[in-house]
Amino acid sequence: MSSRLETDAILRRSTLAIVMGGGAGTRLFPLTKDRAKPAVPLAGKYRLVDIPISNCINSGVRQVFVLTQFNSASLNRHIARTYKFDQFTRGFVEVLAAQQTPDGERWYQGTADAVRQNLRYFLEGDHEYYLILSGDQLYRMDFRKVMSQHLSSGADLTIATLPVNARDATALGIMKADDEGRIHEFVEKPKDPAVLESLRMPDKTLKDMGLPITEPRYQASMGIYVFSRQTLIDALDNDCMDFGKHIIPSAIKDRKVFTYNFQGYWEDIGTIRSFFQANLDLCKVVPQYDFFDSTAPIFTHSRFLPATKINGANIREALISDGCIITDAHVETAVIGLRSIIETGTTIRDTIIMGADYYAGAAGTDPNRPSPGIGRNCRIERTIIDKNVHIGDNVVITPEGKPDNMDSELFHIRDGIVCIPKDTVIPAGTWI
């Protein structure tokens, strides 16, 4: 087994991380209407892309590409402002957007196609290992452990997996590994009960992982891969479009593919419901994901905002970001984003407020447009309020009595959650 110092050196000098930005993010609409999926705000002050990049930095991986093709301007801006390495290191975080080249004019057709179209950039360096990550997951992983296992097993490809129950297994890629951890079978979203039973994790494996043997468990792909250099080149020497559907099943046949068993919190934030639930879970007294872990912090853009000011309020289980002003409001189970203004008599419950990019009167803003913030005596429940939204006095926003999915000029409802798009102005007295 490689030593800790050897593993650290390999991650620092010989490993390139590739963060997949995803497609148009239609399942996260309207949050992705004007921004790439990795740029969607998270937990009041972060962006989704901060999670995989922070995991890389905390693990010693300092060379990162982010692949995207939709609405990449805000993502570019966030990364340029946030991830700056000094000139004496080889570190960088850069966005690679889909582009027309002499080799092709099409957009990315899948995860494998996105990597293939940019492979010439990835091979320019002397990297021996490629860490491929998703840009829309919430988790904390030490990639030093993944790389150590990849090296010690002699794997060509290592896939991070998570034990899941039968219900979740039908929506994920499930694999079956032997006692050594080598994968011999992979099935994408198995629905047949007989097939699912054949993929069940052995009780011994569960015991070795310290998991209770109370129900069947299955090894689900997390969409996190470590490829050795030549393996990646060979795996992409075809027209296959997707890692999960095409590349992985093919590699298992003639390559040494091993699983890395991950134990911990992991959430794929691909829908409005999962985004909503993951954010509100952070408000709990003991959340499943801990942003307060000082040994592995999550990095983001430093904005140098003033401390939040609370002029009397009843607040319970809430995350309140920098630069907010809350006056005599009732806030319960809510994420309050940067520069949020909440006025007297307003009740906020089970809601995500993404905040604002500016305060009233900021230079360059429209003086005729109402400033971002929530007015007096409003009631807002089960809602996601995007950035720079103005809500007038006496407004009610609730999904109660409405269909789970609908569209309107001022709002959208997805999965029973009201979404107010970015820059919307909601007049006083409106009832949604």
LUMROVO-396088 format. One record per residue (C-alpha): residue number from 1; residue in three letters; chain; x, y, z. Coordinates in Angstrom, 2 decimals, padded with zeros to 5 digits. Layout:
ATOM gulo rovex figu      xx      yy      zz
ATOM  NUM   ALA    A       X       Y       Z
...
END
This chain:
ATOM gulo rovex figu      xx      yy      zz
ATOM    1   MET    A  000.00  000.00  000.00
ATOM    2   SER    A  001.29  003.47 -000.87
ATOM    3   SER    A  002.28  005.74  001.99
ATOM    4   ARG    A  000.34  008.85  002.91
ATOM    5   LEU    A  003.16  011.06  001.56
ATOM    6   GLU    A  003.22  009.21 -001.76
ATOM    7   THR    A -000.54  009.51 -002.12
ATOM    8   ASP    A -000.44  013.22 -001.27
ATOM    9   ALA    A  002.28  013.79 -003.87
ATOM   10   ILE    A  000.32  011.94 -006.55
ATOM   11   LEU    A -002.83  013.96 -005.86
ATOM   12   ARG    A -000.90  017.22 -005.84
ATOM   13   ARG    A  001.28  016.67 -008.92
ATOM   14   SER    A -000.20  013.90 -011.04
ATOM   15   THR    A -003.98  014.12 -010.62
ATOM   16   LEU    A -006.40  016.23 -012.62
ATOM   17   ALA    A -009.99  016.70 -011.42
ATOM   18   ILE    A -012.80  017.06 -013.94
ATOM   19   VAL    A -016.11  018.37 -012.57
ATOM   20   MET    A -019.11  017.61 -014.76
ATOM   21   GLY    A -021.39  020.64 -014.96
ATOM   22   GLY    A -024.35  018.69 -016.27
ATOM   23   GLY    A -026.76  019.55 -019.04
ATOM   24   ALA    A -029.44  022.22 -019.19
ATOM   25   GLY    A -030.62  021.35 -015.67
ATOM   26   THR    A -034.28  021.25 -016.69
ATOM   27   ARG    A -035.24  019.39 -013.50
ATOM   28   LEU    A -033.90  022.36 -011.50
ATOM   29   PHE    A -035.84  024.94 -013.53
ATOM   30   PRO    A -036.41  027.84 -012.82
ATOM   31   LEU    A -033.20  027.96 -010.75
ATOM   32   THR    A -031.27  027.10 -013.93
ATOM   33   LYS    A -033.14  029.54 -016.18
ATOM   34   ASP    A -030.27  032.05 -016.14
ATOM   35   ARG    A -027.38  030.07 -014.68
ATOM   36   ALA    A -025.52  026.79 -015.08
ATOM   37   LYS    A -026.49  024.03 -012.66
ATOM   38   PRO    A -023.15  024.16 -010.75
ATOM   39   ALA    A -023.74  027.88 -010.14
ATOM   40   VAL    A -027.06  027.38 -008.30
ATOM   41   PRO    A -026.78  028.93 -004.78
ATOM   42   LEU    A -026.58  026.53 -001.84
ATOM   43   ALA    A -026.93  026.96  001.94
ATOM   44   GLY    A -027.26  030.74  001.81
ATOM   45   LYS    A -023.76  031.69  000.67
ATOM   46   TYR    A -022.26  028.88 -001.43
ATOM   47   ARG    A -022.73  027.49 -004.94
ATOM   48   LEU    A -023.19  023.81 -005.82
ATOM   49   VAL    A -019.82  023.75 -007.55
ATOM   50   ASP    A -018.08  024.76 -004.30
ATOM   51   ILE    A -018.70  021.27 -002.91
ATOM   52   PRO    A -016.62  019.16 -005.36
ATOM   53   ILE    A -013.96  021.85 -005.70
ATOM   54   SER    A -013.60  022.16 -001.90
ATOM   55   ASN    A -013.36  018.37 -001.61
ATOM   56   CYS    A -010.53  018.52 -004.14
ATOM   57   ILE    A -008.66  021.31 -002.38
ATOM   58   ASN    A -009.03  019.66  001.03
ATOM   59   SER    A -007.65  016.42 -000.48
ATOM   60   GLY    A -004.64  018.13 -002.10
ATOM   61   VAL    A -005.99  018.16 -005.68
ATOM   62   ARG    A -005.26  021.67 -006.97
ATOM   63   GLN    A -005.79  021.26 -010.72
ATOM   64   VAL    A -009.47  021.31 -011.63
ATOM   65   PHE    A -011.49  021.76 -014.81
ATOM   66   VAL    A -015.27  022.39 -014.70
ATOM   67   LEU    A -017.14  021.33 -017.85
ATOM   68   THR    A -020.31  023.17 -018.74
ATOM   69   GLN    A -022.28  024.36 -021.76
ATOM   70   PHE    A -025.40  026.20 -020.55
ATOM   71   ASN    A -025.53  029.74 -019.11
ATOM   72   SER    A -021.91  029.60 -017.98
ATOM   73   ALA    A -021.36  033.36 -017.42
ATOM   74   SER    A -022.22  033.40 -013.69
ATOM   75   LEU    A -020.27  030.17 -013.15
ATOM   76   ASN    A -017.22  031.69 -014.86
ATOM   77   ARG    A -017.52  034.80 -012.73
ATOM   78   HIS    A -017.86  032.85 -009.48
ATOM   79   ILE    A -014.86  030.61 -010.18
ATOM   80   ALA    A -012.67  033.52 -011.34
ATOM   81   ARG    A -013.42  035.46 -008.15
ATOM   82   THR    A -013.12  032.54 -005.76
ATOM   83   TYR    A -010.37  030.12 -006.72
ATOM   84   LYS    A -007.11  031.99 -007.13
ATOM   85   PHE    A -003.81  030.19 -006.62
ATOM   86   ASP    A -000.46  031.98 -006.36
ATOM   87   GLN    A  002.02  032.01 -009.24
ATOM   88   PHE    A  004.40  029.62 -007.47
ATOM   89   THR    A  002.00  026.67 -007.63
ATOM   90   ARG    A  000.50  024.69 -010.50
ATOM   91   GLY    A -002.96  025.09 -009.08
ATOM   92   PHE    A -005.94  026.28 -011.13
ATOM   93   VAL    A -009.71  025.97 -011.38
ATOM   94   GLU    A -010.98  026.70 -014.89
ATOM   95   VAL    A -014.26  026.40 -016.76
ATOM   96   LEU    A -014.27  024.58 -020.11
ATOM   97   ALA    A -017.48  025.42 -021.95
ATOM   98   ALA    A -018.66  023.49 -025.00
ATOM   99   GLN    A -017.24  025.04 -028.15
ATOM  100   GLN    A -017.07  024.58 -031.89
ATOM  101   THR    A -013.76  023.08 -033.04
ATOM  102   PRO    A -012.37  021.57 -036.27
ATOM  103   ASP    A -013.15  018.17 -034.73
ATOM  104   GLY    A -016.82  018.86 -034.08
ATOM  105   GLU    A -019.57  021.44 -033.68
ATOM  106   ARG    A -022.01  019.65 -031.40
ATOM  107   TRP    A -022.75  020.23 -027.75
ATOM  108   TYR    A -021.93  017.62 -025.16
ATOM  109   GLN    A -024.12  014.57 -025.65
ATOM  110   GLY    A -023.34  012.99 -022.28
ATOM  111   THR    A -020.70  012.78 -019.56
ATOM  112   ALA    A -018.29  010.64 -021.59
ATOM  113   ASP    A -018.75  012.80 -024.67
ATOM  114   ALA    A -017.98  015.95 -022.64
ATOM  115   VAL    A -014.68  014.47 -021.45
ATOM  116   ARG    A -013.86  013.15 -024.94
ATOM  117   GLN    A -014.38  016.56 -026.56
ATOM  118   ASN    A -011.89  018.11 -024.11
ATOM  119   LEU    A -009.48  015.18 -023.88
ATOM  120   ARG    A -006.71  017.01 -025.72
ATOM  121   TYR    A -006.62  019.61 -022.94
ATOM  122   PHE    A -006.54  016.95 -020.23
ATOM  123   LEU    A -003.66  015.10 -021.88
ATOM  124   GLU    A -001.50  018.19 -022.32
ATOM  125   GLY    A -000.17  017.86 -018.78
ATOM  126   ASP    A  001.72  014.98 -017.27
ATOM  127   HIS    A -001.25  013.76 -015.24
ATOM  128   GLU    A -001.37  010.03 -014.58
ATOM  129   TYR    A -004.77  009.99 -012.87
ATOM  130   TYR    A -008.10  011.64 -013.62
ATOM  131   LEU    A -010.68  012.25 -010.92
ATOM  132   ILE    A -014.13  012.69 -012.50
ATOM  133   LEU    A -016.78  014.29 -010.30
ATOM  134   SER    A -020.36  015.51 -010.49
ATOM  135   GLY    A -021.11  019.20 -010.03
ATOM  136   ASP    A -024.51  018.77 -008.36
ATOM  137   GLN    A -023.92  016.59 -005.32
ATOM  138   LEU    A -023.69  017.43 -001.62
ATOM  139   TYR    A -021.13  015.29  000.22
ATOM  140   ARG    A -017.73  015.40  001.87
ATOM  141   MET    A -015.10  012.91  000.69
ATOM  142   ASP    A -011.36  012.58  001.30
ATOM  143   PHE    A -009.99  011.71 -002.13
ATOM  144   ARG    A -006.69  010.69 -000.52
ATOM  145   LYS    A -008.43  007.54  000.71
ATOM  146   VAL    A -009.88  006.87 -002.74
ATOM  147   MET    A -006.51  007.32 -004.42
ATOM  148   SER    A -004.71  005.20 -001.84
ATOM  149   GLN    A -007.07  002.31 -002.55
ATOM  150   HIS    A -006.80  002.86 -006.30
ATOM  151   LEU    A -003.03  002.54 -006.09
ATOM  152   SER    A -002.89 -000.38 -003.68
ATOM  153   SER    A -005.43 -002.43 -005.65
ATOM  154   GLY    A -003.70 -001.84 -008.96
ATOM  155   ALA    A -007.03 -000.71 -010.41
ATOM  156   ASP    A -007.43  000.75 -013.87
ATOM  157   LEU    A -010.64  002.40 -012.72
ATOM  158   THR    A -012.08  002.96 -009.25
ATOM  159   ILE    A -015.76  003.81 -008.75
ATOM  160   ALA    A -017.02  005.36 -005.51
ATOM  161   THR    A -020.16  003.55 -004.35
ATOM  162   LEU    A -022.72  004.05 -001.62
ATOM  163   PRO    A -024.84  001.33  000.04
ATOM  164   VAL    A -028.52  002.03 -000.69
ATOM  165   ASN    A -031.84  000.31 -000.04
ATOM  166   ALA    A -033.99 -001.43 -002.66
ATOM  167   ARG    A -036.20  001.62 -003.24
ATOM  168   ASP    A -033.28  003.90 -004.09
ATOM  169   ALA    A -031.44  001.20 -006.05
ATOM  170   THR    A -034.00  001.26 -008.87
ATOM  171   ALA    A -033.01  004.86 -009.73
ATOM  172   LEU    A -029.23  004.36 -009.65
ATOM  173   GLY    A -026.47  002.37 -011.31
ATOM  174   ILE    A -025.92 -000.76 -009.19
ATOM  175   MET    A -022.82 -002.93 -009.21
ATOM  176   LYS    A -021.72 -006.24 -007.78
ATOM  177   ALA    A -018.19 -006.74 -006.47
ATOM  178   ASP    A -016.28 -009.71 -005.10
ATOM  179   ASP    A -014.62 -009.93 -001.66
ATOM  180   GLU    A -011.59 -008.03 -002.99
ATOM  181   GLY    A -013.76 -005.18 -004.19
ATOM  182   ARG    A -013.40 -005.90 -007.90
ATOM  183   ILE    A -016.57 -005.17 -009.86
ATOM  184   HIS    A -017.86 -007.93 -012.13
ATOM  185   GLU    A -021.36 -006.72 -012.91
ATOM  186   PHE    A -023.11 -003.39 -013.44
ATOM  187   VAL    A -026.80 -002.71 -014.08
ATOM  188   GLU    A -028.22  000.74 -014.74
ATOM  189   LYS    A -031.45  001.37 -012.72
ATOM  190   PRO    A -032.48 -002.28 -012.23
ATOM  191   LYS    A -036.25 -002.77 -012.01
ATOM  192   ASP    A -036.53 -006.58 -012.17
ATOM  193   PRO    A -036.74 -007.96 -008.58
ATOM  194   ALA    A -034.73 -011.06 -009.59
ATOM  195   VAL    A -031.94 -008.91 -011.06
ATOM  196   LEU    A -031.96 -006.70 -007.99
ATOM  197   GLU    A -031.69 -009.70 -005.69
ATOM  198   SER    A -028.67 -010.97 -007.65
ATOM  199   LEU    A -026.92 -007.64 -007.01
ATOM  200   ARG    A -027.49 -007.66 -003.25
ATOM  201   MET    A -024.44 -006.88 -001.12
ATOM  202   PRO    A -023.17 -009.87  000.92
ATOM  203   ASP    A -023.77 -009.73  004.66
ATOM  204   LYS    A -020.02 -010.04  005.18
ATOM  205   THR    A -019.38 -006.84  003.22
ATOM  206   LEU    A -022.00 -004.99  005.25
ATOM  207   LYS    A -020.46 -006.31  008.46
ATOM  208   ASP    A -016.98 -005.23  007.37
ATOM  209   MET    A -018.38 -001.74  006.70
ATOM  210   GLY    A -019.96 -001.67  010.16
ATOM  211   LEU    A -023.49 -001.52  008.75
ATOM  212   PRO    A -026.47 -003.28  010.34
ATOM  213   ILE    A -027.79 -006.31  008.46
ATOM  214   THR    A -031.46 -005.33  008.75
ATOM  215   GLU    A -032.44 -004.97  005.10
ATOM  216   PRO    A -030.93 -005.69  001.66
ATOM  217   ARG    A -028.32 -003.20  000.53
ATOM  218   TYR    A -026.89 -002.50 -002.92
ATOM  219   GLN    A -023.71 -000.79 -004.11
ATOM  220   ALA    A -024.80  002.30 -006.04
ATOM  221   SER    A -022.50  004.37 -008.19
ATOM  222   MET    A -021.97  007.91 -006.92
ATOM  223   GLY    A -020.78  009.16 -010.31
ATOM  224   ILE    A -017.28  009.61 -008.87
ATOM  225   TYR    A -014.48  007.88 -010.79
ATOM  226   VAL    A -010.68  007.62 -010.70
ATOM  227   PHE    A -009.22  006.68 -014.10
ATOM  228   SER    A -005.60  005.84 -014.79
ATOM  229   ARG    A -004.37  007.80 -017.81
ATOM  230   GLN    A -004.23  005.05 -020.44
ATOM  231   THR    A -007.49  003.56 -019.22
ATOM  232   LEU    A -009.28  006.86 -019.82
ATOM  233   ILE    A -007.76  007.19 -023.28
ATOM  234   ASP    A -008.80  003.66 -024.24
ATOM  235   ALA    A -012.25  003.95 -022.66
ATOM  236   LEU    A -013.06  007.03 -024.77
ATOM  237   ASP    A -011.75  005.63 -028.05
ATOM  238   ASN    A -015.31  005.11 -029.34
ATOM  239   ASP    A -018.58  006.97 -029.81
ATOM  240   CYS    A -020.15  006.12 -026.44
ATOM  241   MET    A -021.82  009.10 -024.81
ATOM  242   ASP    A -022.23  008.34 -021.11
ATOM  243   PHE    A -020.00  006.91 -018.38
ATOM  244   GLY    A -022.74  005.17 -016.43
ATOM  245   LYS    A -024.67  003.72 -019.33
ATOM  246   HIS    A -021.84  002.85 -021.72
ATOM  247   ILE    A -018.24  003.28 -020.53
ATOM  248   ILE    A -018.46  001.54 -017.15
ATOM  249   PRO    A -020.22 -001.66 -018.34
ATOM  250   SER    A -017.66 -001.97 -021.15
ATOM  251   ALA    A -014.65 -001.36 -018.87
ATOM  252   ILE    A -015.76 -004.05 -016.41
ATOM  253   LYS    A -015.35 -006.70 -019.12
ATOM  254   ASP    A -011.64 -006.22 -019.77
ATOM  255   ARG    A -010.27 -003.82 -017.13
ATOM  256   LYS    A -009.55 -003.99 -013.41
ATOM  257   VAL    A -012.46 -002.00 -012.04
ATOM  258   PHE    A -012.75 -001.71 -008.26
ATOM  259   THR    A -015.27 -000.16 -005.92
ATOM  260   TYR    A -014.50  002.35 -003.18
ATOM  261   ASN    A -017.12  001.90 -000.46
ATOM  262   PHE    A -018.11  005.32  000.84
ATOM  263   GLN    A -019.97  005.75  004.11
ATOM  264   GLY    A -021.41  009.13  004.85
ATOM  265   TYR    A -023.99  011.66  003.73
ATOM  266   TRP    A -024.48  012.01 -000.02
ATOM  267   GLU    A -027.29  013.75 -001.86
ATOM  268   ASP    A -027.70  014.11 -005.60
ATOM  269   ILE    A -029.22  017.58 -006.00
ATOM  270   GLY    A -030.84  017.10 -009.38
ATOM  271   THR    A -034.44  018.17 -008.74
ATOM  272   ILE    A -036.27  021.01 -007.03
ATOM  273   ARG    A -037.47  018.61 -004.33
ATOM  274   SER    A -033.98  017.26 -003.55
ATOM  275   PHE    A -032.55  020.80 -003.59
ATOM  276   PHE    A -035.27  022.02 -001.24
ATOM  277   GLN    A -034.94  019.12  001.19
ATOM  278   ALA    A -031.12  019.21  001.26
ATOM  279   ASN    A -031.11  022.92  002.09
ATOM  280   LEU    A -033.75  022.72  004.81
ATOM  281   ASP    A -032.02  019.71  006.37
ATOM  282   LEU    A -029.06  022.01  007.00
ATOM  283   CYS    A -031.30  024.03  009.35
ATOM  284   LYS    A -031.76  021.13  011.77
ATOM  285   VAL    A -030.07  021.13  015.17
ATOM  286   VAL    A -027.93  018.20  013.97
ATOM  287   PRO    A -027.96  018.27  010.15
ATOM  288   GLN    A -026.85  015.30  008.08
ATOM  289   TYR    A -024.24  017.49  006.35
ATOM  290   ASP    A -021.92  019.58  008.50
ATOM  291   PHE    A -020.71  022.90  007.10
ATOM  292   PHE    A -019.05  023.55  010.47
ATOM  293   ASP    A -016.29  020.95  009.99
ATOM  294   SER    A -013.12  023.02  010.40
ATOM  295   THR    A -010.88  020.19  009.19
ATOM  296   ALA    A -012.48  020.22  005.73
ATOM  297   PRO    A -014.03  023.65  005.12
ATOM  298   ILE    A -016.20  024.50  002.12
ATOM  299   PHE    A -014.73  027.43  000.20
ATOM  300   THR    A -016.61  030.14 -001.66
ATOM  301   HIS    A -016.32  033.76 -002.79
ATOM  302   SER    A -015.38  036.15  000.02
ATOM  303   ARG    A -017.72  039.14 -000.18
ATOM  304   PHE    A -016.66  041.18  002.90
ATOM  305   LEU    A -020.22  041.90  003.94
ATOM  306   PRO    A -021.26  043.36  007.31
ATOM  307   ALA    A -022.56  041.10  010.06
ATOM  308   THR    A -026.28  040.31  009.94
ATOM  309   LYS    A -028.47  042.74  011.88
ATOM  310   ILE    A -031.56  041.48  013.73
ATOM  311   ASN    A -033.93  044.14  015.06
ATOM  312   GLY    A -036.11  041.82  017.09
ATOM  313   ALA    A -037.26  038.51  015.63
ATOM  314   ASN    A -038.46  035.02  016.51
ATOM  315   ILE    A -036.03  032.66  014.79
ATOM  316   ARG    A -035.97  028.88  015.00
ATOM  317   GLU    A -033.80  026.42  013.05
ATOM  318   ALA    A -032.51  028.83  010.43
ATOM  319   LEU    A -029.32  029.50  008.50
ATOM  320   ILE    A -028.76  033.26  008.22
ATOM  321   SER    A -026.02  034.48  005.89
ATOM  322   ASP    A -023.93  037.66  005.99
ATOM  323   GLY    A -025.28  041.13  005.40
ATOM  324   CYS    A -028.95  040.52  006.26
ATOM  325   ILE    A -031.36  042.87  008.05
ATOM  326   ILE    A -034.31  041.17  009.80
ATOM  327   THR    A -036.86  043.27  011.68
ATOM  328   ASP    A -039.55  041.84  013.97
ATOM  329   ALA    A -040.11  038.79  011.75
ATOM  330   HIS    A -040.93  035.15  012.47
ATOM  331   VAL    A -038.46  032.78  010.77
ATOM  332   GLU    A -038.83  029.01  011.15
ATOM  333   THR    A -036.86  026.34  009.25
ATOM  334   ALA    A -035.44  028.64  006.61
ATOM  335   VAL    A -032.25  029.41  004.72
ATOM  336   ILE    A -031.72  033.18  004.51
ATOM  337   GLY    A -029.23  034.15  001.81
ATOM  338   LEU    A -026.79  037.04  001.52
ATOM  339   ARG    A -028.11  040.62  001.86
ATOM  340   SER    A -031.68  039.47  002.58
ATOM  341   ILE    A -034.03  042.16  003.91
ATOM  342   ILE    A -037.12  040.97  005.86
ATOM  343   GLU    A -039.49  043.59  007.25
ATOM  344   THR    A -041.80  043.78  010.27
ATOM  345   GLY    A -044.61  041.27  010.77
ATOM  346   THR    A -043.50  038.83  008.07
ATOM  347   THR    A -043.55  035.07  008.64
ATOM  348   ILE    A -041.09  032.83  006.78
ATOM  349   ARG    A -041.55  029.09  007.18
ATOM  350   ASP    A -039.97  026.12  005.31
ATOM  351   THR    A -038.46  028.51  002.79
ATOM  352   ILE    A -035.18  029.19  000.99
ATOM  353   ILE    A -034.35  032.84  000.32
ATOM  354   MET    A -031.29  033.17 -001.90
ATOM  355   GLY    A -030.76  036.83 -001.04
ATOM  356   ALA    A -029.51  039.60 -003.29
ATOM  357   ASP    A -026.46  040.71 -005.26
ATOM  358   TYR    A -026.81  044.33 -004.13
ATOM  359   TYR    A -028.45  046.68 -001.64
ATOM  360   ALA    A -030.94  049.43 -002.46
ATOM  361   GLY    A -029.29  052.35 -004.26
ATOM  362   ALA    A -026.24  050.39 -005.40
ATOM  363   ALA    A -024.34  051.93 -008.31
ATOM  364   GLY    A -025.45  050.64 -011.69
ATOM  365   THR    A -028.89  049.47 -010.54
ATOM  366   ASP    A -032.19  050.72 -011.92
ATOM  367   PRO    A -033.45  053.49 -009.59
ATOM  368   ASN    A -037.02  052.89 -010.79
ATOM  369   ARG    A -037.02  049.22 -009.83
ATOM  370   PRO    A -038.06  048.25 -006.28
ATOM  371   SER    A -035.08  047.07 -004.23
ATOM  372   PRO    A -034.62  043.38 -003.33
ATOM  373   GLY    A -036.23  042.27 -000.10
ATOM  374   ILE    A -039.44  041.08  001.56
ATOM  375   GLY    A -041.96  043.66  002.76
ATOM  376   ARG    A -044.17  043.94  005.83
ATOM  377   ASN    A -046.79  041.45  007.02
ATOM  378   CYS    A -046.07  038.78  004.42
ATOM  379   ARG    A -046.61  035.03  004.86
ATOM  380   ILE    A -044.33  032.76  002.87
ATOM  381   GLU    A -044.33  028.95  003.13
ATOM  382   ARG    A -042.65  026.09  001.22
ATOM  383   THR    A -041.06  028.48 -001.25
ATOM  384   ILE    A -037.72  029.04 -002.97
ATOM  385   ILE    A -037.10  032.73 -003.61
ATOM  386   ASP    A -034.28  033.29 -006.10
ATOM  387   LYS    A -031.89  036.26 -006.03
ATOM  388   ASN    A -032.84  039.94 -006.26
ATOM  389   VAL    A -036.57  039.34 -005.80
ATOM  390   HIS    A -038.73  042.17 -004.48
ATOM  391   ILE    A -041.84  041.15 -002.54
ATOM  392   GLY    A -044.21  043.95 -001.55
ATOM  393   ASP    A -046.18  044.32  001.68
ATOM  394   ASN    A -049.01  041.93  002.62
ATOM  395   VAL    A -048.03  039.22  000.13
ATOM  396   VAL    A -048.98  035.57  000.72
ATOM  397   ILE    A -047.03  032.79 -001.01
ATOM  398   THR    A -047.97  029.16 -000.35
ATOM  399   PRO    A -048.42  026.00 -002.46
ATOM  400   GLU    A -051.53  025.11 -000.44
ATOM  401   GLY    A -054.49  024.30 -002.65
ATOM  402   LYS    A -052.44  024.32 -005.86
ATOM  403   PRO    A -051.27  021.52 -008.17
ATOM  404   ASP    A -047.80  020.07 -007.61
ATOM  405   ASN    A -046.60  021.46 -010.94
ATOM  406   MET    A -047.76  024.64 -012.67
ATOM  407   ASP    A -046.43  027.78 -014.33
ATOM  408   SER    A -047.45  031.42 -014.03
ATOM  409   GLU    A -046.03  034.81 -014.93
ATOM  410   LEU    A -044.68  035.48 -011.43
ATOM  411   PHE    A -043.96  031.96 -010.18
ATOM  412   HIS    A -043.56  028.27 -010.95
ATOM  413   ILE    A -044.51  025.28 -008.81
ATOM  414   ARG    A -042.39  022.14 -008.95
ATOM  415   ASP    A -042.89  019.09 -006.71
ATOM  416   GLY    A -045.33  021.09 -004.56
ATOM  417   ILE    A -042.78  023.87 -003.94
ATOM  418   VAL    A -043.32  027.45 -005.11
ATOM  419   CYS    A -040.34  028.93 -006.99
ATOM  420   ILE    A -040.02  032.69 -007.51
ATOM  421   PRO    A -037.58  033.34 -010.39
ATOM  422   LYS    A -034.59  035.65 -010.14
ATOM  423   ASP    A -035.26  039.43 -010.39
ATOM  424   THR    A -039.05  039.02 -010.07
ATOM  425   VAL    A -041.09  041.91 -008.64
ATOM  426   ILE    A -044.22  040.80 -006.74
ATOM  427   PRO    A -046.62  043.70 -006.10
ATOM  428   ALA    A -048.02  044.44 -002.64
ATOM  429   GLY    A -051.14  042.49 -001.74
ATOM  430   THR    A -050.46  039.61 -004.16
ATOM  431   TRP    A -051.75  036.19 -003.14
ATOM  432   ILE    A -049.90  033.22 -004.67
END
